[in-house]
Amino acid sequence: MIELDKIFWRPGLVPTPIDEWRRIQATLIEQATWIMDGDLGPYDAVEVRLRAADTVIFLNFSIIRCAWRARLRSRERWDFWRWLLSYRADPIFEAIRIHAPDATVHVLRGPRDLARVESP
């Protein structure tokens, strides 16, 4: 599993410049198989990995669940909380429609939905 947050954020939580981020993703998708985890909000260039994806699993959990898990995970910066509170799934669904029209898409609304897509 490739955790995009670990690759994208530089020391001090400085974002990778967008052109460099596109090049990094282009290298990552060259692997025969891959799973990438992450949504970098306004810093992201999802089209690179969506064009190469055959399956997309979108976790569309409630804002309460997301906030609770984020709070348990670590102390987040104010820009994370602003992003979380203003987050809307519509732009991601539109990006999937445009850049991964033939991909199998699973929208999971809670932890119980994970059983639908678990590996055999």
N, C-alpha and C positions, 0 to 999 in steps of 0.2 A: 504494500500500500504506500502510495506517495502522498505525504501530508504537505499540501501546498503552502500552508502557513509557515512551516519550518524552512521552506526554500525561499519563499517570497520576502519575508521580513528580514531586514538587515539589523545588525546590532543597534539598539536604541529604538527599535520598532520603526525604522526608516523603510519606506516601501521601495521595492525595486522599480527603476524606471520602466515605463510601459513597453517600450521597444525591446529592451533587454528581457523583460518578462515574456514577451511573445517568443523570442528566440529560445529561451529556456524551455518553455512549454513545447516548442517544436522539437527540441531534442528529446524531451521526456516521452512524447507520443511515438517516437521511432521504435520503442521497445515492441516486441512481438505481442505482449499482453501487458496491460497496466490497469490500475485502479487509482484514481486520484480523488482526494478528499479535500474539499474546501470551497469556500466562497469568499472572495476578498473584496466584496462590495464594490465601491466606486473605483477601486484600484485595479480591478481585474480585467482580463481580456479573455472571457470564457469562450469566444468563438474558436480559438485555436484548438482547444481540447474537444469542444463539441463537434467540430468537423470530423474528428477522428473517432468519435465515440460510437459504439454500436449499442450501448445500453447507458441510460441515465437514471440514476436513483436520486430523487429529490426528496429531502426531508422537509416536509412542510408542517412542522410542529407548531404548537401554539406559542405565542410570544411569552406567556407565563412559563412554559416548560423551558424555552430557550434561555430566558433570563435566569431562572433557577439554576440550570446546569452551568451557565457561564459564571454565576456567582460561586458555585461550588468549585469550579475548575481553577479560577485565579482572579486576581484583581484586574479588572479591565480598565482601559483608558476611557475617558469621556467620549472620544469619537466612536468607540465601539458601541457604547450605549445609545448614542445618537443614531448610529446606523441601525441598530436592532429595533429601536422604537419607530423608525421611519421605514423599515423594510417592507417591501411588497414583492410578492412572488411573480407578478405579471411580467416584469422585464426578463426574468429568467425563462419563463415559459415562452415568451416571444423569441428569445435567443435560441431556445431548443427548437422551436418551430422553423426558424430560419436556417440554423447551422447544423441541425441534426434531424432532418425531417424523416429519415428512415430508421432512426434509433428506437429501440424499445424503451419506453419511459415508464418508470414506476414512481408514483407519488405516494409517499408514506406520511400519514398524518399523526402517527404516534408509535411508541415502541412495539405495540402488538402487531403492527403492520410489517415489522421486520421479518417475521416468519414467512411472509409471502415471497421474499426474495433471497432467503438464506440459501447458501450452497448446499447441494445434496451431500 
